[in-house]
Amino acid sequence: MAWKEIIYQYDGSFEGLLCCIYESYTQKERPTTFLSDSDAEPCLYEIRMVPTVQEHTERIERSLIKLSPDVLPFLRRAFLTCLEDKELAIYNFIAKLYKEGSAYLTRLSDDDYQPLLRAVRHLTGEVEKLRGFLRFSEHGGMLSAEIEPENRVLPLLRSHFCERCHNECFFIYDRTHREALFYANGRSRIVPLDSFEPVPPNAEEEAYRKLWRRFYDTIAIRERENPRCCMSNLPKRYRGTMTEFQPENDAVQAFSAKDSPQQLIEAPP
């Protein structure tokens, strides 16, 4: 019996994607692509909304863990990458894993496995760089920072900065994906943030920024300057939100909103 070709629309979460996989195998349907709730594309195939059901998510999770305990964490990371059509790539990977068993995980050069490996490697490298390249500013007792990553890195940066700055109140805004990580009083939350109103730094913050830029310029040894090495260790795409690369009065700007970080954390989803 040939499987029916269809397009699945889901809520955009990893749990929702696992429900799509459950739906595919129980209904004998083969998804040609996946759409999130915000997508609206004209197409020739039938589009069906797949609800996120915890029981269905858990069944797929148990089946993956049974094959290998390392698969689920790997797929969660793959879901955060900027890989094009990542949902379909994850679906094809799981389909082969179900068919061939755990032996499939040794085929690192497989056409459906290799793209995911490269994407996760890129994600991991970006997370490691942002742990060092992220710059906080202080505004009214709150730390703020902006990043512009290619991948969705906030879920992976969350534990690092919440543990490192556990006595602080801070937020990190992701310009690319329009979401922010808020932390206050030992609690954190990642929320969508479409509207963003920057405010200029006060005199004290601007003074600290000038000191930071002066320190960066002072420690450089002009006679040993190596632009290629510098570019390799600190790519240009990270410099747009780093204090030491900003002109005066135009460094990383702060978040201004009616709600406080604590209110945003405690607000219902």
N, C-alpha and C positions, 0 to 999 in steps of 0.2 A: 504494500500500500504506500503510495507516494505521500509525502508529508505536504501539507498545505503551506504555501508561502504567504507571509503576512508581515505587517509592520506593528511592532509593539510600542506603545506609549506608556511611560512610567513616570514616577515622581522625581527622578533624577538622583536617587540615593543608591548606594551599593546594595542595600537590602532590597530595594525595588527591582534592581537588575537581577538578583538571585530569584525573585518571584517570577520574572520573565522567563528565566531558564526552567523553573518548575512548570510554568504554563506550557512551554514548548514541548516538554517531554510527556506531560500528561494529556495534552490535546493533540499530539502528533503534528505540531506546526513548526515550520522553519522560518525564523525571522530574517527578513532581508536587510533590515536596519532597525535602529531604536531611536525613539524620539522622547525627549523629556517634556514635562508639562508646558514649558515655555516655547517649545518648537511648534511651528505650524507650517508644514510644507505640502503642497499639492503633489499627489502621487497616484499611480495606477493600482497599487495594492491596497487591500483592506487595512485600515488602521484600527487597532483595538487597544483600549486602555486597560492596563494590567494593575490591579490594586496591590498595595503592599500588605501582605498578610504575614504576621510573625511566624505562624506555624509552617508556612511554605518556605520562608527564609531559613528557618532552623533545619528543615529537612535537607535542603541543599547543602547547608554548612556541614551537617553531620556526614553526608555522603562524601564531601571533599576531604574532611579531616580523616575519614576512614582510609582514603587513598594515600594521603600524606599530610602530616600536621603542618608542613611548611607551605602548603598550597594556599590556604585561606589568607594568611598575612601577605603573601606575594600578590594575590589578586586584589586585595584591599589597596595595596600600593599602586598597582597597575591602574586601578580606577581613578586615582588622583592625578595621573599623568596627563600630559597634553597630547597624547597619541591620537591621531585622527581616527574616528570610528572605533574608539577604544571598547565600546560595549560589544560590537560585533567581533572584535579581536578576542575579547575575553570569552565570549560565547563559543567561538571556534576552538579556543584552547580547551575549554571545559568539555566540549563535545569529543575531542580527540582523547582527552584524559579518561573520560568515561568508557570510551571504546577500547583503548589500549591498556588502561590500568596505569599503575605507578611507573612502569617501565618507560612511559612516554616522557617522564621528567628528565630522563638522561639524554634525550634527543635535543640538545641545546640549539642546534642549527635548523630545527624544523621551521618551516615557513610561517606557522602560526605562533610558535613559541619565541623565536628570535626577536620579533618586533616588541613583544612585551618585555623581554629581558633588557633590551636597549632602552626602552621607555622608563623602566623602573630604575635602571642605572643612572639615567639622566636626572630623574626625580631625586634620587639619593644624593647625587652630587650637588644639585641646587640647594637642597636642604642644608647640607654641610657648609656650603658657602655663605648662605644667609645667616647661619648661626654666628658667623664672624663679621659679616658685612652689614647687618642690620644696625641702624643708629637710632637711639632713643633721644627725644627732646623732653624737657620738663616744662609743664604748663599748669600752674595752680595746684601743685602737688600730685599731678598725674603725668606719667610717662607716655609718650606717643611715638609711633614710628609708622613709616609707610614702606611698602615693598612693591615690586612690580615683577613677580615671577612668571615663568611660563607654565609651571605646574601648580596644582592646588596644594600648597605647602603648609598652610596654617594648621591642619590637623596633626602634622608631624613636628612642627615647631612648638606646638602647644605645651607639651610636657617640659621641654627644655627651658623655655622662658618662664613658665609658671613656677618651676623649681628654683631657677636662678634668681628670680625677682619675686619670691614668695611674700616678702614684706611690703611690696609696692602695689600701687594701683596703676594698671597700664592697659593700652590697647595697641594692636598692630593692624593696620589697614592694608588689605590686598587690593591694589588698584586694578589689576587684571581681571580678577573674578568678582570684584565688588562685594567683598565680605570682610568682616573684621573679627579679630579675637579680642575679647574683653576679659580682664581679670581683676578681681577685687575680693579682699577678705577670704582668700583661699578657694574661691570659686571662679570658674572660667566658662566662657560660652562663645561659640562661633556663630555669628548672625549675619544675614544679608544686609548690605548697607549701600543702597543705590545713591542716596544723597550724601554729599560730602562737602562741608563748608570749611575751608581752611581759614585759620586766623593767624595773623603775623606774630612772631615771637616777641615777648616783652624784652626790656632792656637787659635783664639779668641773663636770660636765655641767649640773647644775641651775643653777649660778652663771652659766654662759654663757647659758643660756636666759633667765634673769632679765635679764641685760644686753641681750639681743636684744629682749626685750619692752619694756624701758625705753627703748631707742633708738627703737623704732617709735613709742612714745607721745610721746617728746620731740620728734621732728622734725615732728609734726603741727602745723599752724597752725589753731588752733580757730576763729579769725575767718573763715577761708576754707574751712571744712569743707563738702564737697559730697558728700552720701551717694549721690546718683544717679551721679555721675561715678566715685566709689569702687566702686560696685556694678558698673558697666560694665567697669572695668579689672580688678577683682578680684572675680569672682562668688563668692557665698557657698559654693557647693559645693566650692570649692578650699580653704576656710579650715579645714576640719576636720582637716587634717594639717599646717597651718602653725604653726610655733612661736609666732609673735607673737600668734596668736588663741587660744592655749590658756591655761587657768588654771594657776597655779603647781602643780607636782607632777603635772601631767596633760598635758604636751606630747607631741609625737610620741614613741612608745615604740620600743624597740629589739627586735631579733630575738634569740631565745635558742633554740639548738638543739644537739643532740649533735654534729652534723657541722659542721666549719669551712667557710668559704666555699671554700677551696682544695679540700677533699674533695668538696664538692658540684659544683664545676666539673669535676673529673677523674673523677667517677663515670660509669659507662656509662649511656646513655639508658635 
